[in-house]
């Protein structure tokens, strides 16, 4: 019989695991090998190594939990268990390949459709973001919260370089206020930390891209929706998210108006 697992225990073991996963990422940087799942989807040996390590680790520590990740075939255990782990072993793989300090490891524990524990770890900056449902958001054990910016025209945006062309048509966007960054999880975490005002992506994401950072942002007082204003639903059949806007609640209201003009 499998013993029940306490969430305090889960929090402890998952922190230990993601920090070790960061060590794996840094180790493989000196010997990266790359394959392509599709033309624009590189996967490295580090992605695979981190995925294998965490899957095996949690299978031992939390055998009753389901599992889904970017680098593992979906076995649908997420649909038949109360809790499941949701992992992106390296979010921002291109940044990792190009030696940019912007990639992260994104790990969430989801209860049915709701992320309840989330970790985002940037091994290069040594920033460990943590969020726990109804408990708060933290970076390296210091509580964080979104900033109070309420002027769209003065807001600092973070988005992928490939998407800047798509936002230029909006009159509120100033190219001089844009930061190009690969990892959507890191962008959202920086919004939660108050370092960026708006993180944005027009392209489709998956649950593993967003679950951990979404929880961290919520717990930091922020808001995350699709560009069209829809709430994000996790653990759907497709696990697809149409687009992402992450910011504070005041700016979200103003952006909703601007996007619909």
C-alpha positions in Angstrom: 0.0 0.0 0.0 1.3 3.4 -1.0 1.5 5.9 2.0 0.0 9.3 1.6 2.5 12.1 0.9 2.4 15.4 2.8 2.8 18.6 0.8 5.5 19.9 3.1 7.5 16.8 2.3 6.8 17.3 -1.4 8.0 20.9 -1.2 11.2 19.8 0.4 12.1 17.0 -2.0 11.1 19.0 -5.1 13.4 21.9 -4.1 16.3 19.5 -3.6 15.5 17.9 -7.0 15.3 21.1 -9.0 18.6 22.4 -7.6 20.3 19.2 -8.6 18.7 19.4 -12.1 20.3 22.8 -12.3 23.7 21.2 -11.7 23.0 18.8 -14.5 22.2 21.6 -16.9 25.5 23.4 -16.1 27.5 20.2 -16.4 26.1 19.4 -19.9 26.9 23.0 -21.2 30.4 21.9 -21.9 29.3 19.0 -24.1 26.0 19.9 -25.7 24.5 17.6 -28.4 21.4 18.8 -30.3 18.5 17.0 -32.1 15.4 18.6 -33.6 11.9 17.4 -32.8 10.8 19.8 -35.6 12.4 22.6 -37.6 12.1 25.1 -34.7 12.2 22.7 -31.8 15.7 21.8 -30.7 16.2 19.3 -27.8 19.6 18.8 -26.1 21.1 16.0 -24.2 20.7 18.2 -21.1 16.9 18.3 -21.7 16.8 14.5 -21.8 19.1 14.0 -18.8 17.1 16.3 -16.6 13.9 14.8 -17.7 15.1 11.3 -17.0 16.6 12.3 -13.6 13.4 14.0 -12.3 11.0 11.4 -13.6 13.0 8.6 -11.9 13.4 10.7 -8.7 9.7 11.5 -8.4 8.6 8.0 -9.3 10.5 6.8 -6.2 9.6 9.7 -3.9 5.9 10.2 -5.0 4.9 6.9 -6.7 1.2 7.7 -6.5 1.6 11.0 -8.5 1.2 11.2 -12.3 3.7 12.7 -14.7 3.9 14.8 -17.8 6.8 16.7 -19.4 7.9 18.2 -22.6 10.3 15.3 -23.2 8.2 12.4 -22.1 5.4 10.8 -24.1 2.1 11.6 -22.3 1.0 8.4 -20.5 -2.2 10.1 -19.4 -1.4 9.4 -15.7 -2.2 13.1 -15.2 -5.9 12.3 -15.9 -6.2 9.4 -13.5 -4.4 10.7 -10.4 -5.2 13.5 -8.0 -1.7 15.0 -8.3 0.8 15.0 -11.1 4.2 16.6 -11.8 4.5 18.9 -14.8 8.0 19.6 -16.1 9.8 21.6 -18.7 13.4 20.3 -18.2 14.8 23.3 -20.0 12.6 26.2 -20.9 14.5 28.4 -23.3 16.5 25.7 -25.0 17.9 28.1 -27.6 19.1 30.4 -24.9 20.8 27.4 -23.3 22.4 26.4 -26.6 23.6 29.9 -27.2 25.0 30.3 -23.7 22.6 33.0 -22.6 21.7 33.1 -18.9 18.0 33.1 -19.6 17.0 29.4 -19.6 15.1 27.8 -16.6 13.9 24.6 -15.3 10.2 24.7 -14.7 8.5 22.3 -12.3 4.9 22.3 -11.0 2.8 20.0 -8.9 -0.8 20.2 -10.2 -3.9 19.0 -8.3 -6.4 18.0 -11.0 -6.5 21.4 -12.9 -4.8 23.7 -10.4 -1.0 24.2 -9.9 -0.4 24.1 -6.1 3.5 24.1 -5.9 5.8 25.7 -8.5 9.5 26.1 -8.9 11.4 28.0 -11.5 15.2 27.8 -11.4 17.7 29.7 -13.4 21.0 27.9 -12.8 23.1 30.8 -14.4 21.7 33.6 -12.2 21.0 31.2 -9.2 17.5 32.5 -8.9 15.1 30.0 -7.4 11.5 31.1 -7.7 8.9 29.3 -5.6 5.2 29.6 -5.3 2.7 27.7 -3.1 -1.0 28.0 -3.4 -2.4 30.5 -0.9 1.0 30.8 0.7 2.9 33.4 -1.4 5.7 33.7 -3.9 9.4 33.9 -3.2 12.8 34.2 -4.9 15.7 32.7 -2.9 13.5 32.7 0.2 12.6 36.4 -0.1 8.9 37.2 -0.7 8.3 38.8 -4.0 5.4 40.8 -5.6 4.5 42.4 -8.9 5.3 46.1 -9.3 2.8 48.9 -9.2 3.3 50.2 -12.8 0.0 51.3 -14.3 1.1 53.2 -17.4 1.3 50.9 -20.5 3.3 53.5 -22.4 6.1 53.4 -19.8 5.9 49.6 -19.2 8.9 47.3 -19.8 8.0 44.4 -22.0 9.7 41.0 -22.3 9.1 38.9 -25.3 10.9 36.6 -27.7 12.8 38.4 -30.5 10.7 36.6 -33.1 7.5 38.1 -31.7 8.5 41.8 -31.6 7.1 42.2 -35.2 3.7 41.1 -34.1 3.3 43.7 -31.3 4.6 46.7 -33.3 1.2 47.3 -34.7 -0.1 48.3 -31.2 0.4 52.0 -30.4 1.2 51.3 -26.8 4.4 49.4 -27.6 7.7 51.2 -27.5 10.6 49.1 -29.0 13.0 50.9 -26.6 11.1 49.4 -23.7 11.4 45.8 -25.0 13.7 43.1 -23.7 14.2 40.1 -25.9 14.3 36.8 -23.9 13.7 33.2 -24.7 12.2 31.5 -21.7 8.6 32.3 -21.1 8.8 30.8 -17.6 11.6 33.2 -16.7 9.8 36.2 -18.2 6.7 35.5 -16.1 8.9 34.9 -13.0 10.5 38.3 -13.5 7.1 39.9 -13.7 6.3 38.2 -10.4 9.6 39.6 -9.0 8.7 43.2 -10.1 11.6 43.4 -12.6 9.5 43.4 -15.7 6.0 44.9 -16.2 4.6 42.7 -19.0 5.6 39.3 -20.3 4.0 38.4 -23.6 3.8 35.6 -26.1 1.5 35.3 -29.1 2.5 31.7 -29.8 1.0 28.6 -28.4 2.4 27.1 -25.2 1.9 23.9 -23.2 1.1 23.3 -19.6 4.7 22.6 -18.7 5.7 26.0 -20.1 3.3 27.9 -17.8 2.1 26.0 -14.8 4.9 26.8 -12.3 5.3 30.5 -13.4 1.6 31.1 -13.4 1.3 30.0 -9.8 4.3 32.1 -8.8 2.8 35.1 -10.6 -0.7 34.6 -9.0 0.9 34.4 -5.5 2.9 37.6 -6.2 -0.3 39.4 -6.9 -0.2 39.3 -10.7 -2.5 38.1 -13.4 -2.0 35.8 -16.4 -4.4 35.3 -19.3 -4.4 34.6 -23.0 -4.1 37.6 -25.4 -7.8 37.2 -26.1 -8.6 37.5 -22.4 -9.3 33.8 -21.6 -8.4 32.2 -18.3 -5.8 29.4 -18.6 -7.1 25.9 -18.0 -4.5 23.2 -17.1 -4.7 19.5 -17.6 -7.0 19.8 -20.7 -6.9 16.9 -23.2 -4.6 18.9 -25.5 -2.6 20.8 -22.8 -2.4 23.7 -25.2 -2.5 27.4 -24.2 -3.2 29.8 -27.1 -1.1 32.7 -26.0 0.1 34.5 -22.8 0.0 37.9 -21.2 1.4 38.2 -17.7 1.4 41.5 -15.7 -0.1 43.2 -12.7 -3.9 43.5 -12.4 -4.1 47.2 -13.2 -2.1 46.8 -16.4 -4.1 43.7 -17.4 -7.3 45.7 -17.4 -5.7 48.3 -19.7 -4.1 45.7 -22.0 -7.5 44.0 -22.4 -8.9 47.3 -23.8 -5.9 47.9 -26.0 -5.9 44.4 -27.5 -9.5 44.7 -28.4 -9.4 48.2 -30.0 
